Amino acid sequence: MTQAPSDSPRDASETLDPDDWDALRAQGHRMLDDMFDYIAGVRERPVWRPIPANVRARFREELPRSGGDLDEIYREFSDSIAPYAAGNVHPGFMGWVNGGGTAVGMLAEMLAAGLNANLGGRDHIPIEVERQIVLWMRQMFGFPDTASGIFVTGTSMANLMGVLVARSARLGPSVRERGLPDRGGGLTAYTSVVTHGCVAQAMDLAGFGTDALRRIPVDRCHRIEIDALRAQVAADRAAGLEPFLVIGSAGTVDIGAIDDLAAVHAVCREENLWLHVDGAYGALGVLSPEIAPRLAGLERADSIAFDFHKWGQVPYDAGFLLVRDGEQHRRTFAAPAAYLRRETRGLAAGSPWPCEYGPDMSRGFRALKTWFTLKAYGTEKLGAMIARTCALARYLEAKITAEPKLELLAPVQLNIVCFRYRANDADRINAAIVASLHESGIAAPSTTILDGRLAIRAAIVNHRTGTRDIDALVAAVLEFGARETKARKTGS
């Protein structure tokens, strides 16, 4: 007869809990204090630093077979991981639209890890926290009580899910069994030429192929041309195709443009098209009385994708999809299984479960750090922070226009500024300037291409960024620009 495993104290080492909780507690307090110091002293460090070859080589070691000492593991983190992060916590980080996170959000992430909750389903309070966020998002965006929402990794996933909901709404539930029938091959979607690349990827992954996505021209402010949209829809109908979806933008990735969403919605209403809005970071502009009027029409969308981890400053990752027709959303993803049977009593109650609104059965407690952020700061303070990043962008714009050696390459609409150093062979010079900025640790903008010209792109998203960081960026661009220009003239 097989003897049952013992739970006696001598077998405690077989669990993964520590032998000495007091020692772990002391180590945990040290880690927490160090991370507070890491955030509080962020200005004392460079934004980014290159990874030395010997540090990179440490992460090529063999799979560990026996356990190590926690103190030593933490020392390796402190020496070889923390100093070489991307730097988006730093106020000088202005490349790509990354939020800076908060100490409050960090604490919430720690608490969520301690609970180790799986938000796929079942009847436990973490799911009620997520439902609380859904309710708040209905209120924030003016959606009806029947709207649904779900946390995902980010807007790339939320955009894919938005396309899938629109597909199901047009073709019916049978598309989930039969795939795209002959009719599905004629479906067409519409977005602007400056929309994020994940929209085309969503069309690919949803089975339509990227050729089914019509890329509509934009005006000088990078907003989708409404007349061109109408004309393309009409041309496709005349060709026997079936338009079904428009993806609008609330803050484009290149310069932060916001489509005329009210006008886009009018086209969708007339043509019976689903309106999905990619609001990756710009949608949260509704929190700012200054920016919200420019988002008029967003409240009429059929679905909105956005990230709390950008302008909302929630630690990564915390994307979200909000769908006006909650039942259509559920029909798109719900997949009942015997082992996930819903009950009216016990832990298996609480239907509908979040896994009925997306592809993930296993889901982390992203809602907690978002809940903490909203509760700790409130929408008024978050809205003021968002408006301040836009004010800083205007401050940078003014410095550029006042400096003859710099030129603005696109109108500043929200918090993104695209400019460059004036020079012969300007693309090469400005690419070198950005690389030197990164390596200097002073600032970390990115680059983009506008009208065939390479631009330095400063995305001011971090709540810690101030005028001194803008001043430092401009001074460094001028310094490195002069250095690169001189080096090219002398051939050195």
C-alpha positions in Angstrom: 0.0 0.0 0.0 1.4 3.4 -1.0 2.1 5.6 2.0 0.6 9.1 1.9 3.0 12.1 1.8 3.7 13.4 5.3 2.8 16.9 6.4 5.1 16.8 9.4 7.5 19.7 10.1 10.5 17.8 8.8 8.9 17.8 5.4 8.3 21.5 5.3 11.3 21.9 2.9 9.2 20.1 0.3 7.0 23.2 -0.1 8.1 26.4 -1.7 7.4 28.5 1.4 10.5 29.8 3.2 11.9 28.0 6.3 12.4 31.4 7.9 9.5 33.9 7.3 11.3 36.6 9.3 14.3 36.5 7.1 12.1 36.7 4.0 10.2 39.6 5.5 13.4 41.5 6.1 14.6 40.8 2.6 11.2 41.9 1.2 11.3 45.2 3.1 14.8 45.8 1.7 13.5 45.2 -1.8 10.6 47.5 -1.3 12.7 50.2 0.1 15.2 49.8 -2.8 12.4 50.2 -5.4 11.1 53.3 -3.7 14.6 54.7 -3.8 14.9 53.6 -7.5 11.8 55.6 -8.4 12.5 58.6 -6.0 16.0 59.0 -7.3 15.3 58.4 -10.9 16.7 61.8 -12.0 20.1 60.8 -10.6 20.5 58.1 -13.2 20.7 58.2 -17.0 17.5 57.5 -18.9 19.1 54.5 -20.6 22.5 53.0 -20.7 23.9 50.4 -23.1 24.2 46.9 -21.8 27.8 45.8 -21.4 28.8 42.6 -23.1 29.7 40.9 -19.8 26.3 41.8 -18.3 24.4 40.5 -21.4 26.5 37.3 -21.2 25.2 36.6 -17.7 21.8 35.8 -19.2 23.1 33.0 -21.3 23.7 30.7 -18.3 22.4 27.1 -18.2 19.0 26.2 -16.6 19.5 26.1 -12.8 18.9 22.6 -11.4 19.3 23.5 -7.7 18.0 26.5 -5.8 20.1 29.6 -5.1 20.3 32.1 -2.3 17.7 34.9 -2.4 20.2 37.5 -1.3 22.5 36.6 -4.2 19.7 36.5 -6.7 18.5 39.9 -5.6 22.1 41.2 -5.9 22.2 40.0 -9.5 18.9 41.9 -10.1 20.3 45.0 -8.6 23.6 44.8 -10.5 22.5 43.4 -13.8 18.8 44.1 -14.4 17.7 47.3 -12.7 20.4 49.5 -14.2 19.6 48.4 -17.8 15.9 48.8 -18.1 14.3 50.8 -21.0 14.0 53.9 -18.8 10.3 54.8 -19.2 10.2 55.5 -15.5 12.6 58.4 -16.1 11.2 61.9 -16.9 13.7 62.1 -19.9 12.1 59.2 -21.6 10.2 60.6 -24.6 10.5 57.9 -27.2 7.4 55.7 -27.9 4.2 56.2 -25.9 5.1 54.6 -22.6 3.7 55.6 -19.3 5.9 56.2 -16.3 4.1 54.1 -13.7 3.6 55.1 -10.1 4.7 53.9 -6.7 1.1 53.3 -5.9 0.7 51.1 -8.9 3.8 49.2 -8.0 2.4 48.5 -4.5 -0.9 47.3 -6.0 1.0 45.0 -8.4 2.7 43.5 -5.3 -0.6 42.9 -3.6 -2.1 41.3 -6.7 0.9 38.9 -6.9 0.3 38.0 -3.3 -3.3 37.1 -4.0 -2.3 35.2 -7.1 -5.9 35.5 -8.5 -6.9 34.0 -11.8 -9.5 36.3 -13.3 -10.7 33.9 -15.9 -13.8 33.2 -13.8 -15.4 31.9 -10.7 -17.0 33.8 -7.9 -14.3 35.8 -6.0 -13.9 39.5 -5.3 -11.1 40.3 -7.7 -13.6 39.8 -10.5 -15.9 42.3 -8.8 -13.0 44.8 -8.9 -12.7 44.3 -12.7 -16.4 44.7 -13.0 -16.1 48.0 -11.0 -13.6 49.2 -13.6 -16.1 48.2 -16.4 -18.8 50.3 -14.7 -16.4 53.2 -14.4 -15.5 53.0 -18.0 -19.1 53.0 -19.1 -19.5 56.2 -17.1 -16.3 57.8 -18.4 -17.0 57.2 -22.0 -20.8 57.6 -21.9 -21.6 54.0 -22.8 -24.9 52.3 -21.8 -25.3 50.0 -18.8 -25.4 47.0 -21.2 -21.8 47.7 -22.4 -19.1 45.2 -21.6 -15.4 45.6 -21.0 -12.3 43.4 -20.3 -8.7 43.8 -19.4 -6.1 42.6 -22.0 -2.4 43.0 -22.5 -2.7 46.1 -24.5 -4.4 47.9 -27.4 -2.8 45.6 -30.0 -4.8 42.7 -28.5 -7.9 45.0 -27.9 -7.9 46.1 -31.5 -7.8 42.5 -32.7 -10.7 41.6 -30.4 -12.6 44.7 -31.6 -12.2 43.4 -35.2 -13.4 39.9 -34.2 -16.5 41.4 -32.5 -17.3 43.4 -35.6 -16.8 40.3 -37.7 -19.2 38.3 -35.6 -21.7 41.1 -35.6 -21.7 41.2 -39.4 -21.5 37.5 -40.2 -23.3 36.0 -37.2 -22.2 33.3 -34.7 -21.8 30.7 -37.5 -18.5 32.4 -38.4 -17.0 30.8 -35.3 -17.8 27.3 -36.6 -17.4 27.6 -40.3 -14.8 30.4 -40.6 -15.0 33.0 -43.2 -17.4 31.8 -45.9 -17.4 33.2 -49.5 -19.2 36.2 -48.2 -16.5 36.9 -45.7 -13.9 37.2 -48.4 -15.7 40.3 -49.7 -15.8 42.1 -46.4 -13.7 45.4 -46.3 -12.6 47.6 -43.4 -11.3 51.2 -43.4 -8.8 53.2 -41.5 -6.4 56.1 -42.1 -2.9 55.7 -43.6 -1.3 56.7 -40.3 -3.1 54.2 -38.1 -0.9 51.9 -36.0 0.4 48.8 -37.7 -1.4 46.6 -35.2 -4.7 47.4 -37.0 -3.4 45.7 -40.2 -2.1 42.8 -38.2 -5.6 42.5 -36.6 -7.1 42.1 -40.0 -4.5 39.5 -40.9 -5.1 37.5 -37.7 -8.9 37.8 -38.0 -8.7 36.0 -41.3 -9.5 38.8 -43.7 -5.9 39.6 -44.9 -4.4 43.0 -44.9 -5.6 43.6 -48.5 -9.1 43.9 -47.1 -8.1 47.0 -45.1 -8.5 50.2 -47.0 -6.1 52.9 -46.0 -7.7 56.2 -46.4 -5.7 59.5 -47.0 -5.4 62.1 -44.2 -5.6 65.9 -44.1 -2.7 68.1 -43.1 -3.5 67.4 -39.4 -3.3 63.6 -40.1 -7.1 63.1 -39.6 -8.9 60.7 -41.9 -10.4 62.4 -44.9 -14.1 62.0 -44.6 -14.9 62.6 -48.3 -12.2 60.0 -49.2 -13.7 57.5 -46.8 -17.2 58.0 -48.3 -15.8 57.6 -51.8 -13.9 54.4 -51.0 -16.9 52.8 -49.3 -19.1 53.7 -52.4 -16.5 52.3 -54.8 -16.2 49.0 -52.8 -20.0 48.6 -52.8 -20.1 49.3 -56.5 -17.5 46.6 -57.0 -19.7 44.0 -55.2 -17.7 44.1 -51.9 -19.3 44.5 -48.4 -17.9 47.3 -46.2 -18.4 46.4 -42.5 -15.9 48.2 -40.3 -14.2 51.6 -39.8 -11.3 51.9 -37.4 -10.9 55.5 -36.2 -8.0 57.0 -34.3 -8.0 58.9 -31.0 -4.4 59.9 -30.8 -2.3 58.5 -33.7 1.1 56.9 -32.9 3.1 59.3 -35.1 1.9 62.8 -34.1 -1.1 62.3 -31.9 -3.9 63.1 -34.4 -7.5 62.6 -33.5 -10.0 61.8 -36.3 -13.2 63.7 -36.5 -15.0 60.9 -34.7 -18.4 62.5 -34.9 -18.1 62.7 -38.7 -16.7 59.2 -38.9 -19.7 58.0 -36.9 -22.1 59.7 -39.2 -20.6 57.8 -42.1 -20.8 54.5 -40.2 -24.5 55.2 -39.3 -25.4 56.0 -42.9 -23.5 52.9 -44.3 -24.3 50.5 -41.5 -20.7 50.0 -40.5 -19.2 49.1 -37.1 -17.1 51.9 -35.6 -14.1 50.8 -33.6 -11.8 53.4 -32.2 -8.1 52.8 -31.6 -7.6 55.1 -28.6 -4.4 53.5 -27.3 -3.4 56.5 -25.3 -5.6 59.3 -26.6 -8.9 57.9 -25.4 -8.0 58.8 -21.8 -8.0 62.4 -22.9 -11.7 62.4 -21.9 -10.4 62.9 -18.4 -9.2 66.4 -19.3 -11.8 69.1 -19.8 -9.3 70.7 -22.2 -8.9 67.6 -24.4 -12.3 65.9 -24.1 -14.2 68.2 -26.6 -11.8 67.1 -29.3 -12.9 63.5 -28.7 -16.5 64.3 -29.5 -18.1 61.2 -31.1 -16.0 58.7 -29.1 -19.1 58.1 -27.0 -20.9 56.8 -30.1 -18.3 54.2 -31.0 -19.3 50.5 -31.1 -16.0 49.6 -29.4 -13.0 51.4 -28.0 -9.5 50.0 -27.4 -7.1 51.8 -25.0 -4.4 51.4 -22.5 -4.3 52.4 -18.8 -0.5 51.9 -18.9 0.1 54.9 -21.1 -1.6 58.2 -20.1 -3.2 56.5 -17.2 0.3 55.7 -15.7 -0.7 52.2 -14.5 2.3 49.9 -14.5 2.5 47.6 -17.5 0.4 45.9 -18.7 -3.2 47.1 -18.5 -5.0 47.3 -21.9 -8.8 47.4 -22.1 -11.6 46.8 -24.6 -15.0 48.4 -24.1 -17.9 47.2 -26.3 -21.2 49.0 -26.5 -23.2 45.7 -27.2 -22.1 43.5 -24.3 -24.1 40.5 -25.5 -22.5 40.7 -29.0 -19.2 40.8 -27.2 -20.0 37.7 -25.2 -21.3 35.8 -28.2 -18.0 36.5 -30.0 -15.9 34.7 -27.4 -17.9 32.5 -25.1 -17.0 28.8 -25.3 -18.7 26.7 -22.6 -16.8 23.6 -21.5 -17.8 20.9 -19.0 -14.8 21.6 -16.8 -15.8 25.3 -16.6 -19.4 24.6 -15.7 -21.2 27.6 -14.2 -23.2 27.0 -11.0 -25.6 29.2 -9.0 -23.8 28.4 -5.7 -20.3 28.0 -4.5 -17.0 29.1 -6.1 -18.2 28.1 -9.6 -21.0 30.7 -9.5 -20.7 34.3 -10.6 -21.6 33.9 -14.3 -20.9 35.4 -16.7 -17.2 35.0 -16.3 -14.6 37.3 -17.9 -13.3 34.4 -20.0 -16.5 34.6 -21.9 -15.4 38.0 -23.3 -12.0 37.2 -24.6 -9.6 34.4 -25.6 -7.8 34.1 -22.3 -8.8 31.5 -19.7 -5.9 32.4 -17.4 -5.9 36.1 -16.6 -3.9 38.2 -14.1 -5.4 40.7 -11.7 -4.6 43.8 -13.9 -7.7 45.5 -12.5 -6.2 45.9 -9.1 -3.4 48.3 -10.1 -5.9 50.2 -12.2 -8.4 50.4 -9.3 -5.7 51.6 -7.0 -4.6 54.3 -9.5 -8.1 55.6 -10.0 -8.9 55.5 -6.3 -5.7 57.1 -5.2 -5.5 60.0 -7.7 -9.1 60.4 -9.0 -10.0 61.4 -12.5 -9.5 65.1 -11.9 -5.8 64.8 -11.0 -5.3 62.3 -13.8 -6.9 64.6 -16.2 -4.8 67.5 -15.0 -1.7 65.4 -15.5 -2.7 64.5 -19.0 -3.3 68.2 -19.9 0.1 69.0 -18.4 1.9 66.7 -20.8 0.1 68.5 -23.7 1.2 71.8 -22.3 4.8 70.6 -22.1 4.5 69.6 -25.8 3.4 73.2 -26.6 6.4 74.4 -24.6 8.7 72.3 -26.7 7.0 73.5 -29.8 7.6 77.1 -28.9 11.3 76.4 -28.2 11.7 74.7 -31.6 10.0 77.5 -33.5 12.2 80.1 -31.7 15.4 78.2 -32.6 16.6 78.7 -36.2 18.6 75.5 -36.2 15.5 73.4 -35.5 12.3 72.9 -37.6 8.9 71.5 -36.7 7.7 68.7 -39.0 4.1 68.3 -37.9 1.5 70.3 -36.1 1.4 69.6 -32.3 -2.0 68.2 -31.5 -1.6 66.5 -28.2 1.6 65.5 -26.5 3.8 64.4 -29.4 6.3 66.7 -31.0 8.0 65.9 -34.3 11.0 68.0 -35.3 14.5 67.9 -36.5 17.9 69.6 -36.6 18.4 71.6 -39.9 21.4 70.2 -41.8 22.5 68.8 -45.1 22.0 65.1 -45.2 19.4 65.8 -42.4 18.1 62.2 -42.1 21.5 60.8 -41.3 22.4 63.7 -39.0 19.1 63.4 -37.0 19.3 59.6 -36.7 22.8 60.1 -35.3 21.5 62.8 -32.9 18.9 60.4 -31.5 21.4 57.6 -31.0 23.8 60.0 -29.2 20.9 61.2 -27.0 20.2 57.6 -26.0 23.8 56.9 -25.3 24.3 60.1 -23.3 21.4 59.2 -20.9 20.1 62.7 -21.1 16.9 62.0 -23.0 15.4 59.2 -25.1 13.2 60.3 -27.9 12.4 58.1 -30.9 12.2 58.7 -34.6 9.5 58.5 -37.3 9.2 59.3 -41.0 6.9 62.2 -42.0 6.5 63.0 -45.7 9.6 61.0 -46.4 11.7 62.9 -43.8 13.2 61.5 -40.6 11.9 63.3 -37.6 12.9 63.3 -33.9 9.7 62.3 -32.1 9.3 63.4 -28.5 6.3 61.7 -26.9 5.7 63.4 -23.6 3.7 60.8 -21.6 5.6 60.5 -18.3 3.9 62.4 -15.4 7.4 63.2 -14.0 8.5 65.1 -17.1 8.9 68.9 -16.6 10.2 71.9 -18.4 13.8 71.2 -17.3 13.6 67.9 -19.1 12.4 69.7 -22.3 15.2 72.2 -21.9 17.8 69.4 -21.5 16.4 67.7 -24.7 16.7 70.8 -26.8 20.1 71.7 -25.6 21.4 68.2 -26.2 19.9 68.1 -29.7 21.6 71.4 -30.6 24.9 70.1 -29.1 24.9 66.8 -30.8 23.6 68.3 -34.1 26.5 70.8 -34.2 29.0 67.9 -33.4 27.6 65.6 -36.1 27.6 68.4 -38.7 31.2 69.4 -37.9 32.3 65.7 -38.0 30.7 65.2 -41.4 32.3 68.4 -42.8 35.7 67.3 -41.6 35.2 63.7 -42.5 36.1 62.5 -39.0 
